[in-house]
Amino acid sequence: MKKRWLISPVLALLVIALLFTFWASTPLRAAFNSSPEQTQLNAKPGNIANGAYLARASGCIACHTDKEAPGQPLAGGAPLQTPFGTFYAPNLTTDKTHGIGNWTLQQFAQALRHGISPAGEPYYPAFPYTFYTRLSDQDIADLWAAFKTVPPANQANTAHKLGFPFNIRQGVALWQSMFMEDQPFTPSKAQNQHYNRGKYLVESAAHCAACHSPRNLLGALEKEQLFTGSPSLLEGEGSVPAITAQALTEAGWTESDLSYALQSGIKADGDVFGGSMSEVVRDGTSFLQKQDLDAIAYYLFNKD
């Protein structure tokens, strides 16, 4: 077993604060805060139906809609309380003041692919752009076509409530330079189309590793331990289970059980999903076609 250094939370926070403060006060940040070049896409005109389908698969509705308020779809999400502070998903409707009504396709792609706003500011990685960087050009164009059909909602965004040093947005640029891998999806040449469809959904749109993998002190994924389970970053949710093939098998799951659970919310033992996973099913995976649910399950049980 690899040895791990144990650092007190106070010392870790002090190191993070000093690092972020240094970064935010130096000229180096200008290289990351400047508006990036527009992302060019090699895609046909967007397909609205496929874009709406991907919006479900990607969790857009679940995160950006406040079901408790209740709020208009995609007008802004409920609070996400984490150890770093409370995040609020922004308005994604076509409202030109509070939403994305004035955005271009290239700015939309830049946000998804690189985590950079139209103003050139880095987004906090509570927005899972580290996974969306693997979306294809055509899928991004399709998503954009679908979002352009969303009615505008005149609802202002709620500011994140973050303590020092996490409230220094410039520090996110440093985080991106340290942990973000800006790379396209790579199918496995030795595997079949069914496997690669599941891999694409799991690794990009559905971003399963975001919740089911442990993270380091700065909130980045421990890439050597993907899918091995983790304490939830959401307050009050306890632990998120491992979804490696071994863990699923030992817990009594089969591929068909998992596919059905992602559609129905009913687990292999007859219980139902709780917490945020129930929202994932309700607003996301329950809308997926059976062949995609089967592909997700197949990939998780057979991944390299």
N, C-alpha and C positions, 0 to 999 in steps of 0.2 A: 504494500500500500504506500502511495506517495505521501511523504511527510508534508504537513501543512503548518505554517506559522500561525500562532494565535496572537492576535493584536487586539488590545482593548478597544471597545467602541469609541471611547473618548480620544485615544491616540489616533485612531483611524480618522475620526472626524477632523482632528487638528491637522493631520497630514493633507486631507482633502481640501480643507479650507485654505491652507497655505498654498497648495498647488493651484487651486482655482483663482485665488487672489493674485498670485504672480502672473498667471496667464492673462487675466482680465486687465491687468495694469501694464502689459507690455505691448510693443508694436506688432508682435507676432499675431495677435488676434485679428488684425486688419486683413491678413491673408485669408482668414476663414469667414470674416463678416462681410466681405465685399460680395456684391451680387454675382452669383455664378453665371457662366454661360448657359443660355437656354438649351435644354435637352432636346435633341432632335430625335423624332421617332420615325421608324420605317414601318408605317402602318396604313391600312386602308381606312376609309371613314368608319367611325365607331359604330358598333352594333349595340343598340340600346338594350336589347333583351339579354345578351351575354354580359353586358356591363352590370345590369341589375342583379343578375345571378352571381357575379363575382363580388358585388357589394355585400351580398348576404354571406358568401363564403369567407370574405375577408373581415367580417365583424364590424363593418361600417355602421350598420343600423344599430347593433347592440351597444356600441360605444358612444355613438353620436346622437342618441335619442334618450331623453330622460323620461322613462316610463312612469316614474313616481310623481312627476309634476302635475299631470302628464304634459309632455311637450310635443310640439309638432315634430314629425319624423325628420331626423338629421339636423335639427335646429340647435343642438348642443346637448352634451351628455350629463348624466348624474355624476356626483363627485366620486373620484377614485382615491381612497385614502391609503397611502403607502408610507413606508418608513422615511421616504424622502420629502413627504408633504402631500398635499391634496391636489390632484390634477382634475381639470375639467375639459372634456373633449369639446372642441369649438363647433360653431355653426357651419354646416356644410351645404346649406341650401343656396339657391341662386340669388339670395339677397345681396345687393351690391355694397351695402354698408357693413354688415356684420358677417356675411357669408363669403362665397367664392364666386359671386356673380360677375366680378371684374377680372377674374383670372383668365389666363390663356391655357390651352392644352399643354404648352411647354412648361408653364409655371406649375401646373398640376403634376406633370411628370417629374419635375425637379423636386417637388415636395415628397412624392412617393419614392423616388429613386435615391435621393440624396439627403432628405430630411432638412431641406432649406426652404424657407418661406419666400414669397415673391419679393419681400423687402431685403432678402439676403440673410435673414436671421436663422440660426439653427433651431429646429424643433426639439423639444425634450423627447427622449426615446420611449416615453409612455405611449407615444404614437409609434407603432411598430414598423417604421420605415426600413429598419435593418433587414426585415423579411421581404418587404414590398420591392426592394431593389432587384429581386429575382423575377418580378412580373414581366411578362413579355411586352414588347412594344404594342402589339395589337390589343392585349388585355387592358393596358393603360388607356389606349384610345377608346375602347369599349366602355370602360368605367367612366371616362370623361363624358361620353355621349349620354350615359345614363344619368349622371349627376346634373347635367344641363336640363333635364326634364323635371327636376325637383322644384316644387313651388317655393318662392322666397318666403322666408320667415323673418320678420322684423324683431329679432331677438338678439340682444347683445351677448357677447361671449363673457363668461365668468373668468376672472383672472385666477391663475393658479395660486395656491397658498403654500409657499415653500419657505423654509427657513434657510439661514446662511449655512453653507455656501451655495446651496442648490438653487437659490434665487438669482444667482449670477448667470444669466443666460449665455454670456460669452464663454463660460466654462464648458457648455455643451459642445462647442466647436472642438475643444480639446478632447472631450470624450469621444466625439466622432473620429478624430484623427487617431485615437488609440485603439478603438474597438470596432469601428464600422468597416465591413468589407463590402465595397461597392462592386459587386460582381453579378453577372447574369446567371440564370438557372442553367445547370448542366445536367442533362439526362444521363443515365447510366447506360453505356453502350452495350453492356453484357446482359441488360434486362429487357423485358418486354414492354409494350406500350402501356399495359395495365399498371405495371409497377411504376413507370415513369410519370403517369398521370397522378398516381397517389403521391409520389415524391414531390411533384410540382405543387400540389395542393397543400401538403403538409409543410413544406419548406418555404412557401411564399404566401399564398393567399390566406390559408387557415392559420399560419404561424403557430403551430402547436407547441414548438419548443419554448415559446415566450413564457408560458405558464408552467410547463412540465419539466423545466430544467433549472438547476441551481444557478445563482448569480454571485458575482464577487462583490466586494465592498462598494464598488462604483456602479453597481447595477448592471454590469455586462454579463452575458451568458458565459458560464464555464463550459467551453466548447468541447472539452474532453468528457463531459458528463451529460451530454444532451439526452433528454427524455428520461432521465433517471429519477425524476421527482424532485420536489423542492418545497420548502415552506412558502406559502403564498405571500406575495408582496401586498396583497389586499388585506387590510385589517379585519380580523375576526373570521378569516377563512381557513385557518389551520394549515394543513399540508395538502399539496397537490400530488397525486400519485404518479409513480413511474409508469411510462407507457412503452418501455422497451419490450421486445418480443418475449424475453424471459419473464419479465414482471407481469405482463398480461397473461401469459400462459399459467404462471404460478397462481394468479388470482382467479383462475377459472374461466378466462375469456376465450372465445374463439373468434375467428374473422367475422362470421355471420352475426355473432352476438354484438360485436363492436359496431358493425355497420348498422344494425338495427337500433342500438342505443343512441347512435349519433342522429338517427332519424326520429326516434320516439322519446328519448330521454330516460328510457327504462334500462337499467343495468343488467348484467348477466345473472346476478343473484335475485333479480326481481325488484330491487330497490330502485329509487329514482335519483338522478343527478341532483345535487344541491348547489348552492352558492352561485358563483359566476358561470360554472359549467352549465347550469340550467338555462342561463341566458344565452350562452353560446348555441345551445340546441334550439331554444325557442326562436331566436332571431336570426340564426345562421344555418346550422347544418341540417335542420329539419326541412329546409327548402332545397337541399341538394338532391340531384338525381341519384337513383340507386347505384348506377354504375360508378359514380364518383365516390359515394360512401363506401362501396365495395373496394374501390381502388385505394382509398385512404387506409382502410383496415388491412388490405393486402400488403401495402408498403410497410406499415408499422410492424407487421409480423414477419416480414422478409427483408427488411432493409439491410444494406451492406454493413 
